[in-house]
Amino acid sequence: MLNQTEKRRALNNAVERLNREGSEIIGFAMKGLAIPVITIEMPPTWLLHKAIPMRERVNGQMEDICVARLSGCIVRWLSNGLPEAYQITQNLNPYAPELIAQWPANF
């Protein structure tokens, strides 16, 4: 079990990595939980392959969510809430000129 300092460090590492990848962080919970939980929108493509689909009941309504582990945290997002444009752009050619222009200079 992680102590508070380790939880905070794991949460900061995961949040920093998700921000760097372009995910929007909705919220996070750390107190009273063994593992920090981060709620996001628009997960990175590499996280989609690690995802485990689940169903969750919140206030009597069922929601389809996906969860994955990242840096000692649980990352969750709504699986049916991804915009269609986001799903289409994740399968584009990564070597297209408009995408290469956005790559980091040291890559």
C-alpha positions as CSV (number, residue, x, y, z in Angstrom):
1,M,0.0,0.0,0.0
2,L,1.3,3.4,-0.9
3,N,1.8,6.2,1.7
4,Q,0.6,9.7,1.0
5,T,3.9,10.9,-0.4
6,E,4.1,8.0,-2.9
7,K,0.4,8.5,-3.9
8,R,1.0,12.2,-4.5
9,R,4.2,11.5,-6.5
10,A,2.4,8.8,-8.6
11,L,-0.6,11.2,-9.2
12,N,1.7,14.1,-10.3
13,N,3.6,11.8,-12.7
14,A,0.5,10.4,-14.3
15,V,-1.2,13.9,-14.6
16,E,2.0,15.3,-16.1
17,R,2.2,12.5,-18.7
18,L,-1.5,12.8,-19.6
19,N,-1.2,16.6,-20.0
20,R,1.8,16.1,-22.2
21,E,-0.2,13.7,-24.4
22,G,-3.1,16.2,-24.7
23,S,-5.7,14.6,-22.5
24,E,-8.1,16.8,-20.6
25,I,-8.2,16.0,-16.9
26,I,-11.6,16.2,-15.4
27,G,-10.8,15.4,-11.8
28,F,-8.9,13.0,-9.4
29,A,-9.4,11.3,-6.1
30,M,-6.7,10.4,-3.7
31,K,-7.9,10.5,-0.1
32,G,-9.4,7.3,1.3
33,L,-8.3,5.2,-1.7
34,A,-5.5,2.8,-1.9
35,I,-4.7,3.9,-5.5
36,P,-5.3,7.4,-6.9
37,V,-8.0,7.6,-9.5
38,I,-7.8,10.2,-12.4
39,T,-10.8,10.9,-14.6
40,I,-10.0,12.2,-18.1
41,E,-11.5,13.0,-21.5
42,M,-9.8,12.0,-24.7
43,P,-7.4,9.3,-23.7
44,P,-4.1,8.9,-25.7
45,T,-4.1,6.1,-28.3
46,W,-1.4,4.1,-26.4
47,L,-3.7,4.0,-23.4
48,L,-6.7,2.7,-25.3
49,H,-4.9,-0.6,-25.9
50,K,-4.4,-1.1,-22.2
51,A,-8.0,-0.2,-21.3
52,I,-10.4,-2.6,-19.7
53,P,-14.1,-1.9,-20.4
54,M,-16.4,-1.8,-17.4
55,R,-20.0,-0.8,-16.5
56,E,-20.6,1.6,-13.6
57,R,-23.8,2.6,-11.9
58,V,-23.9,6.2,-10.8
59,N,-27.1,7.5,-9.2
60,G,-29.1,4.7,-10.8
61,Q,-27.8,5.2,-14.3
62,M,-25.4,2.8,-16.0
63,E,-22.4,4.2,-17.8
64,D,-19.8,2.4,-20.0
65,I,-16.3,3.4,-18.9
66,C,-12.8,2.2,-19.5
67,V,-10.0,2.0,-17.0
68,A,-6.3,1.6,-17.3
69,R,-3.3,1.7,-15.0
70,L,-0.7,4.5,-15.5
71,S,2.2,5.3,-13.2
72,G,0.6,3.6,-10.2
73,C,-2.8,5.3,-10.7
74,I,-6.1,4.2,-12.2
75,V,-7.1,6.3,-15.2
76,R,-10.8,6.2,-16.1
77,W,-12.9,7.8,-18.9
78,L,-16.3,7.4,-20.5
79,S,-15.9,4.9,-23.4
80,N,-19.1,5.9,-25.3
81,G,-18.4,9.6,-24.9
82,L,-15.5,9.9,-27.3
83,P,-16.3,12.3,-30.2
84,E,-16.3,10.7,-33.7
85,A,-13.7,13.1,-35.0
86,Y,-11.3,12.0,-32.3
87,Q,-11.8,8.3,-33.1
88,I,-11.2,9.0,-36.8
89,T,-8.0,11.0,-36.3
90,Q,-6.4,8.3,-34.1
91,N,-6.1,6.1,-37.2
92,L,-4.4,8.6,-39.5
93,N,-1.0,8.0,-41.0
94,P,1.6,9.1,-38.4
95,Y,4.0,10.0,-41.2
96,A,1.7,12.6,-42.9
97,P,3.5,16.0,-43.4
98,E,1.0,17.9,-41.3
99,L,1.6,15.5,-38.4
100,I,5.4,15.5,-38.8
101,A,5.5,19.3,-38.5
102,Q,4.1,18.9,-34.9
103,W,6.7,16.3,-33.8
104,P,9.3,17.4,-31.2
105,A,12.6,18.7,-32.7
106,N,14.7,16.1,-30.9
107,F,12.7,13.1,-32.2
